[in-house]
Amino acid sequence: VGLSTLFQSFDALLPNLEFSFQLAVMLLLLIVVLAVVGIHPVISIATLGVWITPLHPDPDVLGTIFLSGWAIGVVAAPLSGLNLALHSRYKISVTDIFKWHYRYALSMSMFASGLLWFYMRFEVNT
């Protein structure tokens, strides 16, 4: 509710955006970067969902962004439950886990961006 009120109060300051491929990729990367910083992807999805809804995005594209961001962000985040379980169970340092997973996060972000481009480029309007 607080974020929704904040976005409504700054509505005039936000630029008039169109939901495009560039914005879709930026949202995906934002979810992943925020996950690496320590914000859980579900929180990012809930926040960005409120912000992006007025643009009337394609639900399939938005679902792909959120699902991909969640999947990549959980693996890339050093403080996610998955990585903390690996750290505590096998005594692997968090920095080593992050070094192993950043290549995955980069490659999957590129793959998800390509998937978004393909879908948005060849989308059939029915």
N, C-alpha and C positions, 0 to 999 in steps of 0.2 A: 504494500500500500504506500509505503514511504517513497519507494523508487518511482512508482506510478505518479504520485503527486509531484515529485521533483521533475519528471519528464514533462508533465503537463505545464508546470510553471515556466519551464525553459523552452516550450514549444516554439515560440516566436524566434528564439535564438538558433534553433537547429536548422540546418540548411534543408531546402526542399529537395529531398533525395528521391531517386527512382531505384527500385530494386533491380539491380543489374548483376552481371557476373562478377564485376569487380567488388561490389558490395558483399556478395555472397562469399567470395574468397576472403575478404577482410574479416567478416564475421567468423568464419572458420578459424582463421589464424588468431583472431582475438581470443576465442575460446581456448585454444591450445596454449597461447602465451599466458593467459590468466591462470590456467591450470598449473603451468610450470612455476608461476610466482606463488601459488598456494591457494588460489580460489578454486573450489570444486567446480567441475564443469556443469553440474546441475544448477548451481547458483548463477553461473554465467548464462545458461540457457534461459532460466526464468527471467533474468534481468533483460537480456537481449530480446526475448520474446515480446515483452511489453513495449520495447522501443521500436521493434521492427513491424509489429502488427498493423499500424496505420498505413504502411506501404503496400499492403495487400499482396504479399509474396505468394508464389505457388506453394501450396502445402507440401508437395513432394520435395521440392528444392529445400524448403525450410527444414523438413524432417531429415533430409540427407545431411544438411549442414550440422544440425544438432546431434544427430547420431554419430557422424564422423568426428565432430569436435569432442564429444564425450569419449569415444573409443580411443582417439589419439591422445587426448588430454590426460586420461587416467593412467595411461602407460608412461607418458612423458613427465608427469608430475613427480618430483622426488618425494613429496610428502603424501602421496596417495596410499590408501590402505594396502594395495597390491605391493608397492615397492617397500613399504614399511614392514610388511610380512616377510618379504624376501630378506630384508636387512636383519630382522630379529631372528628368523629361523636359521639362516645360513651364514650369519655374521659377515655379510657383504656390505662394504661401505656404500652410503647413499650416493656419493660422487661417482663411484664405479658404475652403479646402476644407471645413473643419469647419463654417463658417457656411453653406455651400451645402448640406451634407449633413444638418444637424440637422433641417431641415424634413422631409426624406425619412424620417429615422429616426423622428420623431414620428408622421408620418402612417401609415407602415407598421406601427409598433407599435400604433396604434389599429386599423388594419385587421386585423392578426393577432389582436388581442384580440377583435375582433368575430367573426372566424372561429372562434376557440376557443369563444366564448360560443354561437354558432350550433350548432357541432358538439356541445358538451356539453349543450346544452338539448334538442336534437332527436335525440339519439343513440338508435338503435334497438338494444335489447339482444337479440342473437340467440343 
